[in-house]
Amino acid sequence: MALYESKTELWDLDINVIQPEGKGPDPATDGNSGTKPFRDVFERYIQPCLAELLGSSLFIFVGCLSVIENTEGTGRLQPALAHGLALGIVIAVLGEISGGHFNPAVSVSVFLIGGLNIILLVPYILAQMCGGMIGTGVAKVISPSMNYAKVSGAAFNTVQADTQIVPATVAEVIMTLFLTMVVCMGAVNGRTHSLLAPLCIGLTVTADILAGGAVSGACMNPAHAFGPAVVANYWSYHWIYWVGPMSGALLTASFIRLLLGDEKTRVLLM
């Protein structure tokens, strides 16, 4: 206690008594004080976007590769398991940095329930779209050209006729509603938050692909549709994979507001 008091008294002294003006080095300063504003900006805004870029790249790379290299006879099982496992892993690894969205529809739904700063919404979506292109591009580079061409570069090509538009769009709305509801209730809301959220989210993606893959391709993620569309230049009925998931995200936010009222959600980013 005496030592603490003596240190306190020392710091209370006039610096000119200890070091006469014009003599000796400048008073010591905190070496980090000049970089603190930049560090705060980097950690609060840049790091989360980098995490979304990296996570989206890895997730969509695994997803696209599982479609391109899908073994005969496995049907939708291989892509379903690969997508679900990859998403659960990247959420568990990077979720504490960015919230683990990796999906524009998820970012929109989390924003609407109060779990994401509006300043980060557009950067998140851009990072996810860039991640989609990076992941798909790497998958194309390492895949045999024959396998790549056979599945249109892993682009979502399930819808081939106008008669499939309504079923496919409705399927995307419902499956995205299911996914974003699990994300918002299991990982964001403080009242229903679960430590098993990454596992539950991954299992939801797997279940959706197994159930609705034949109807719409079970995208649920505009960035996942955008990346392969750009790399393979395949844009047929691409709008479905924006309208459906975004509509599902809006419905999720509406249902959560109805279920929980104005209760504050746990903000993911500081």
Phi, psi and chi 1 to 4 in degrees:
 res  aa     phi    psi   chi1   chi2   chi3   chi4
   1 MET       -  -39.3 -172.9   67.0  179.1      -
   2 ALA   -65.2  -39.8      -      -      -      -
   3 LEU   -61.2  -44.8  177.4   60.9      -      -
   4 TYR   -59.9  -42.8  176.6   79.8      -      -
   5 GLU   -64.8  -39.3  -69.8  174.3   -9.4      -
   6 SER   -66.8  -37.6   64.0      -      -      -
   7 LYS   -65.1  -39.9  -70.1  175.2   65.3  177.8
   8 THR   -63.0  -43.1  -56.8      -      -      -
   9 GLU   -64.3  -35.3  -67.3  168.9   -0.5      -
  10 LEU   -63.2  -44.9  176.5   63.3      -      -
  11 TRP   -70.2  -20.8  -73.3  113.7      -      -
  12 ASP   -78.4  -11.6  -72.6  -20.5      -      -
  13 LEU   -72.9  151.8  -67.8  175.2      -      -
  14 ASP   -66.6  131.0 -173.2  -12.4      -      -
  15 ILE   -60.6  -27.7 -170.9   65.5      -      -
  16 ASN   -71.4  -21.2  -70.2  -40.1      -      -
  17 VAL   -72.6  -41.3  174.6      -      -      -
  18 ILE   -75.9  -44.2  -57.2  172.2      -      -
  19 GLN  -128.8  102.7  176.1 -176.8  -57.1      -
  20 PRO   -55.9  146.6  -23.2   32.1      -      -
  21 GLU   -55.1  132.6 -173.3  175.5   -1.0      -
  22 GLY    84.5    0.0      -      -      -      -
  23 LYS  -115.5  138.9  -56.7  -67.4 -176.2  179.8
  24 GLY    75.0 -178.9      -      -      -      -
  25 PRO   -70.5  166.3   27.6  -34.4      -      -
  26 ASP   -65.8  154.5  -67.1  -25.1      -      -
  27 PRO   -55.5  143.5  -22.6   31.5      -      -
  28 ALA   -66.4  142.0      -      -      -      -
  29 THR  -128.5  163.5   58.1      -      -      -
  30 ASP   -69.4  118.6 -179.0    5.0      -      -
  31 GLY   -64.6  -18.0      -      -      -      -
  32 ASN   -95.9   -8.3  -65.4  -35.7      -      -
  33 SER   -63.4  -34.7   59.4      -      -      -
  34 GLY   -72.7  -25.9      -      -      -      -
  35 THR   -98.0   -6.3   60.8      -      -      -
  36 LYS   -59.2  -46.0 -170.0  175.4 -174.2  -59.7
  37 PRO   -58.3  -42.2  -24.4   35.1      -      -
  38 PHE   -65.8  -40.7  172.4   77.3      -      -
  39 ARG   -63.5  -40.5 -172.9  170.3   68.3 -112.3
  40 ASP   -62.3  -44.4  -71.2  -15.4      -      -
  41 VAL   -63.9  -42.2  169.9      -      -      -
  42 PHE   -62.4  -46.9 -178.4   79.3      -      -
  43 GLU   -71.0  -33.0  -67.4  177.0   -6.3      -
  44 ARG   -84.7  -33.3 -172.4  175.7  -65.6  -88.6
  45 TYR  -119.8  -40.8  -59.9  108.9      -      -
  46 ILE   -82.9  -45.7  -60.7  177.0      -      -
  47 GLN   -57.3  -46.9  -85.8 -174.6  -13.4      -
  48 PRO   -59.0  -39.6  -24.8   35.0      -      -
  49 CYS   -67.1  -38.2  -67.1      -      -      -
  50 LEU   -64.6  -38.4  -68.6  176.5      -      -
  51 ALA   -64.7  -39.8      -      -      -      -
  52 GLU   -65.7  -39.1  -73.7  -64.7  -51.8      -
  53 LEU   -63.6  -48.7  175.3   65.6      -      -
  54 LEU   -64.9  -48.3  176.4   60.3      -      -
  55 GLY   -63.0  -41.7      -      -      -      -
  56 SER   -64.3  -40.5  -61.8      -      -      -
  57 SER   -60.6  -47.4  -60.5      -      -      -
  58 LEU   -67.1  -46.0  -65.7  173.6      -      -
  59 PHE   -62.2  -47.4  163.6   57.6      -      -
  60 ILE   -73.3  -30.9  -66.0  173.8      -      -
  61 PHE   -59.3  -50.4  163.7   74.8      -      -
  62 VAL   -63.0  -42.5  171.7      -      -      -
  63 GLY   -62.6  -46.9      -      -      -      -
  64 CYS   -65.4  -42.4  -71.1      -      -      -
  65 LEU   -64.3  -34.9 -164.1   61.8      -      -
  66 SER   -66.8  -29.6   70.2      -      -      -
  67 VAL   -77.7  -44.5  173.5      -      -      -
  68 ILE   -64.0  -40.9  -64.9  170.3      -      -
  69 GLU  -101.2   24.2  -59.3  -63.4  -25.2      -
  70 ASN   -61.1  121.7 -166.8   10.8      -      -
  71 THR   -72.4  139.5  -54.1      -      -      -
  72 GLU   -57.4  133.4  -66.0  -69.9  -21.2      -
  73 GLY    97.7  -15.6      -      -      -      -
  74 THR   -85.4  -18.2   60.9      -      -      -
  75 GLY    62.0 -132.5      -      -      -      -
  76 ARG   -86.8   -4.0  -66.2 -172.8  -64.0  -81.8
  77 LEU   -64.0  -45.2 -178.2   60.3      -      -
  78 GLN   -63.1  -51.6  178.1  172.8  -47.8      -
  79 PRO   -61.0  -37.0  -22.9   33.7      -      -
  80 ALA   -63.5  -46.8      -      -      -      -
  81 LEU   -67.7  -41.5  -70.1  175.3      -      -
  82 ALA   -63.8  -45.2      -      -      -      -
  83 HIS   -63.2  -47.4  -80.3   82.8      -      -
  84 GLY   -64.1  -44.8      -      -      -      -
  85 LEU   -66.2  -44.6  -71.1  170.9      -      -
  86 ALA   -62.9  -42.8      -      -      -      -
  87 LEU   -66.6  -44.1 -176.7   58.4      -      -
  88 GLY   -60.1  -38.0      -      -      -      -
  89 ILE   -69.5  -47.2  -69.2  169.5      -      -
  90 VAL   -68.2  -30.7  -67.2      -      -      -
  91 ILE   -66.3  -43.7  -69.3  173.8      -      -
  92 ALA   -64.1  -35.5      -      -      -      -
  93 VAL   -82.6  -42.7  171.6      -      -      -
  94 LEU  -108.5   -2.9  -61.3  172.4      -      -
  95 GLY   -61.8  -32.6      -      -      -      -
  96 GLU   -72.5  -14.6  -70.8  -60.0  -41.8      -
  97 ILE   -90.9  -47.5  -59.3  174.7      -      -
  98 SER  -118.2  -10.0   68.7      -      -      -
  99 GLY    99.0  -14.4      -      -      -      -
 100 GLY    68.1   52.8      -      -      -      -
 101 HIS   -83.5  -65.1  -62.4 -176.2      -      -
 102 PHE    57.3   28.0  -44.4  123.4      -      -
 103 ASN  -165.3  119.6 -177.9  -20.3      -      -
 104 PRO   -56.6  -36.5  -27.0   36.1      -      -
 105 ALA   -64.9  -39.0      -      -      -      -
 106 VAL   -65.3  -43.9  169.3      -      -      -
 107 SER   -60.9  -41.1  -65.2      -      -      -
 108 VAL   -64.9  -45.6  168.1      -      -      -
 109 SER   -65.4  -41.4   61.8      -      -      -
 110 VAL   -65.4  -39.7  172.2      -      -      -
 111 PHE   -61.3  -43.6  161.6   70.4      -      -
 112 LEU   -67.9  -24.3  -70.2  174.4      -      -
 113 ILE   -96.7    5.8   66.2  168.7      -      -
 114 GLY    93.4   15.2      -      -      -      -
 115 GLY  -100.7    4.9      -      -      -      -
 116 LEU  -144.0  133.7  178.9   66.5      -      -
 117 ASN   -65.7  134.6 -167.7  -37.7      -      -
 118 ILE   -59.7  -27.6 -170.7  172.4      -      -
 119 ILE   -64.1  -27.6  -63.1  174.9      -      -
 120 LEU   -94.0   -9.2  -72.9  170.2      -      -
 121 LEU   -60.9  -55.5  179.8   59.5      -      -
 122 VAL   -66.0  -45.4  172.5      -      -      -
 123 PRO   -57.9  -37.5  -27.1   35.9      -      -
 124 TYR   -60.6  -49.0  -97.0   39.7      -      -
 125 ILE   -63.1  -41.9  -66.6  174.6      -      -
 126 LEU   -63.6  -41.9  -67.7  176.2      -      -
 127 ALA   -62.6  -40.4      -      -      -      -
 128 GLN   -66.2  -40.0  -67.4  154.0    2.4      -
 129 MET   -66.9  -41.2  -67.6  170.6   66.3      -
 130 CYS   -64.4  -39.7  -69.8      -      -      -
 131 GLY   -61.8  -37.0      -      -      -      -
 132 GLY   -61.9  -42.2      -      -      -      -
 133 MET   -68.3  -39.8  -68.7 -173.5  -74.7      -
 134 ILE   -65.2  -48.6  -67.0  170.6      -      -
 135 GLY   -60.8  -43.3      -      -      -      -
 136 THR   -67.2  -40.2  -52.5      -      -      -
 137 GLY   -61.7  -42.6      -      -      -      -
 138 VAL   -66.2  -40.4  175.4      -      -      -
 139 ALA   -61.2  -38.1      -      -      -      -
 140 LYS   -66.2  -41.1  177.8 -178.8  179.8  179.8
 141 VAL   -62.7  -39.6  167.9      -      -      -
 142 ILE   -93.3   -1.3   68.3  173.7      -      -
 143 SER   -98.9  146.4  -59.9      -      -      -
 144 PRO   -60.0  137.4  -21.9   32.1      -      -
 145 SER   -60.2  -32.6   57.0      -      -      -
 146 MET   -66.1  -45.4 -177.2  179.1  -61.0      -
 147 ASN   -65.7  -37.7  -68.5   -5.8      -      -
 148 TYR   -64.4  -45.0  179.8   82.5      -      -
 149 ALA   -69.6  -31.8      -      -      -      -
 150 LYS   -63.3  -29.6 -174.5  167.4   61.0  176.2
 151 VAL  -112.2   22.6  -66.3      -      -      -
 152 SER    55.5   37.7  -57.1      -      -      -
 153 GLY    66.8   28.8      -      -      -      -
 154 ALA    67.4   13.9      -      -      -      -
 155 ALA   -69.9  155.1      -      -      -      -
 156 PHE   -79.8  104.3  -72.7   85.0      -      -
 157 ASN  -120.2   20.4   59.1    0.5      -      -
 158 THR   -64.8  -39.7  -56.5      -      -      -
 159 VAL   -82.2  118.8 -179.8      -      -      -
 160 GLN  -120.7   -8.6  -63.3  -70.1  -29.5      -
 161 ALA  -145.2  158.3      -      -      -      -
 162 ASP   -62.4  -27.6  -69.9  -11.8      -      -
 163 THR   -66.9  -17.0   55.1      -      -      -
 164 GLN   -92.0   -5.9  -63.7  175.0  -88.0      -
 165 ILE   -62.2  -51.9  -69.7  177.4      -      -
 166 VAL   -63.7  -50.6  173.1      -      -      -
 167 PRO   -59.0  -41.1  -23.0   33.4      -      -
 168 ALA   -66.8  -42.3      -      -      -      -
 169 THR   -66.2  -44.2  -55.6      -      -      -
 170 VAL   -62.1  -41.3  172.5      -      -      -
 171 ALA   -61.4  -42.7      -      -      -      -
 172 GLU   -65.1  -39.1  -73.8  -64.8  -42.4      -
 173 VAL   -61.5  -49.3  171.3      -      -      -
 174 ILE   -68.3  -43.7  -64.3  173.6      -      -
 175 MET   -67.2  -37.1  -71.7 -174.6  -70.1      -
 176 THR   -70.2  -36.5  -53.8      -      -      -
 177 LEU   -57.2  -46.3  167.7   65.6      -      -
 178 PHE   -60.2  -48.4 -173.7   18.2      -      -
 179 LEU   -63.7  -50.9  172.7   61.5      -      -
 180 THR   -69.0  -28.6   51.8      -      -      -
 181 MET   -65.0  -42.3 -176.3   70.0   70.7      -
 182 VAL   -64.0  -42.1  172.0      -      -      -
 183 VAL   -62.7  -51.3  171.8      -      -      -
 184 CYS   -69.3  -37.9  -68.5      -      -      -
 185 MET   -83.8  -33.0  -62.6  -66.0  -78.7      -
 186 GLY   -91.1  -26.5      -      -      -      -
 187 ALA  -119.7  -18.4      -      -      -      -
 188 VAL  -109.5  -51.9 -179.3      -      -      -
 189 ASN   -68.6  130.0 -175.1  -93.1      -      -
 190 GLY   -65.6  -28.2      -      -      -      -
 191 ARG   -76.1  -34.2  178.9  177.5  170.5 -175.7
 192 THR  -114.4    9.5   57.9      -      -      -
 193 HIS   -58.3  138.9  174.7   72.4      -      -
 194 SER  -132.2  141.6  170.7      -      -      -
 195 LEU   -68.9  -16.6  -65.7  176.1      -      -
 196 LEU   -89.9   11.0  -63.6  176.6      -      -
 197 ALA   -54.8  -47.3      -      -      -      -
 198 PRO   -57.2  -41.4  -26.0   35.7      -      -
 199 LEU   -65.2  -44.2  174.9   62.6      -      -
 200 CYS   -63.9  -40.0  -66.4      -      -      -
 201 ILE   -65.8  -44.7  -66.2  166.8      -      -
 202 GLY   -61.4  -41.8      -      -      -      -
 203 LEU   -66.5  -33.7  -70.5  174.9      -      -
 204 THR   -64.3  -43.4  -57.5      -      -      -
 205 VAL   -61.8  -44.2  169.3      -      -      -
 206 THR   -60.4  -45.8  -63.1      -      -      -
 207 ALA   -63.3  -42.2      -      -      -      -
 208 ASP   -62.7  -42.1  -81.8  -13.0      -      -
 209 ILE   -66.7  -41.7  -66.2  174.2      -      -
 210 LEU   -64.3  -37.7  -70.7  173.4      -      -
 211 ALA   -81.3  -43.3      -      -      -      -
 212 GLY  -116.2    8.6      -      -      -      -
 213 GLY   -59.7  -35.8      -      -      -      -
 214 ALA   -77.0  -17.8      -      -      -      -
 215 VAL   -86.9  -47.8  179.8      -      -      -
 216 SER  -131.6  -10.5   66.5      -      -      -
 217 GLY    97.8  -11.1      -      -      -      -
 218 ALA    52.8   61.4      -      -      -      -
 219 CYS   -77.2  -63.6  175.9      -      -      -
 220 MET    63.5    7.9  -56.5  165.7  -76.1      -
 221 ASN  -151.0  102.8 -174.2  -21.7      -      -
 222 PRO   -57.7  -33.8  -26.7   35.9      -      -
 223 ALA   -67.1  -34.4      -      -      -      -
 224 HIS   -69.8  -29.8 -164.8  -13.2      -      -
 225 ALA   -80.1  -36.2      -      -      -      -
 226 PHE   -68.3  -43.9 -179.3   76.4      -      -
 227 GLY   -57.4  -56.7      -      -      -      -
 228 PRO   -62.2  -33.9  -25.1   34.9      -      -
 229 ALA   -62.8  -41.0      -      -      -      -
 230 VAL   -68.9  -49.1  170.4      -      -      -
 231 VAL   -67.0  -40.5  175.4      -      -      -
 232 ALA   -93.0   -6.2      -      -      -      -
 233 ASN    54.5   49.0 -165.7   28.4      -      -
 234 TYR  -119.8  109.1 -174.2   93.4      -      -
 235 TRP  -120.1   10.6  -60.8   97.8      -      -
 236 SER   -64.1  122.9  -64.4      -      -      -
 237 TYR    56.2   28.1  -60.2  102.3      -      -
 238 HIS   -63.4  -31.6  177.1   73.2      -      -
 239 TRP   -60.1  -26.5   60.9  -91.7      -      -
 240 ILE   -58.1  -35.8  -69.0  174.4      -      -
 241 TYR   -85.1    6.3  -57.1  104.2      -      -
 242 TRP  -109.0  -48.1  -76.8   89.4      -      -
 243 VAL   -63.7  -46.6  172.7      -      -      -
 244 GLY   -61.2  -57.3      -      -      -      -
 245 PRO   -62.7  -39.6  -27.8   36.3      -      -
 246 MET   -67.5  -35.8  -70.7  -57.3 -176.1      -
 247 SER   -65.5  -40.1  -60.9      -      -      -
 248 GLY   -62.3  -38.1      -      -      -      -
 249 ALA   -64.2  -41.3      -      -      -      -
 250 LEU   -63.9  -40.4  -66.1  174.4      -      -
 251 LEU   -65.3  -39.4  -74.4  174.8      -      -
 252 THR   -59.7  -47.5  -68.3      -      -      -
 253 ALA   -60.4  -39.7      -      -      -      -
 254 SER   -65.3  -44.8  -59.5      -      -      -
 255 PHE   -64.2  -40.4  -75.4  139.9      -      -
 256 ILE   -66.9  -39.0  -70.4  177.4      -      -
 257 ARG   -63.1  -37.1  -69.9  -63.6 -175.6 -175.0
 258 LEU   -70.4  -38.7  -72.7  172.6      -      -
 259 LEU   -75.5  -36.7  -68.8  171.4      -      -
 260 LEU  -115.1   -2.8  -59.6  175.1      -      -
 261 GLY    66.3 -135.4      -      -      -      -
 262 ASP   -97.9   18.0  -66.5  -31.6      -      -
 263 GLU   -59.3  136.7 -179.5 -175.9    2.0      -
 264 LYS   -69.8  138.2  -63.1  -69.2 -175.1 -178.4
 265 THR   -94.2  158.4   54.4      -      -      -
 266 ARG   -75.8  114.8 -176.9  175.1   67.0   87.4
 267 VAL   -67.8  129.4  178.0      -      -      -
 268 LEU   -76.3  -28.1  -65.0  175.5      -      -
 269 LEU  -111.9   87.6  -58.4  176.8      -      -
 270 MET    55.1      -  -73.0   64.5  116.9      -
